[in-house]
Amino acid sequence: MHHHDDTEACVEQLRTALTANGITLPSLAVDLPSFASAYAGPLLVSLGNCNTATAHALTAALRKAAGE
């Protein structure tokens, strides 16, 4: 059983957290092919592609959160 609403909420929470750190992942979304999967596990979140500046910003935010 897929929980689309939970996955959408997760995507929006992640988008909000990333935005609070000045990070935008334009392709961030629920992974649509996982709807068609025979596997009944949780839906996947597609993070998509990003440029190196965004990857560096994401790395810095994660390191800061980890106390590095």
Buried (B, 14 or more C-beta within 10 A) or exposed (E): EBEEEEBBEBBEEBBEEBEEBEBEBEEBBBBEEBEEEEEEEEBBBBBEEBEEEBEEBBEBBEEEEEEE
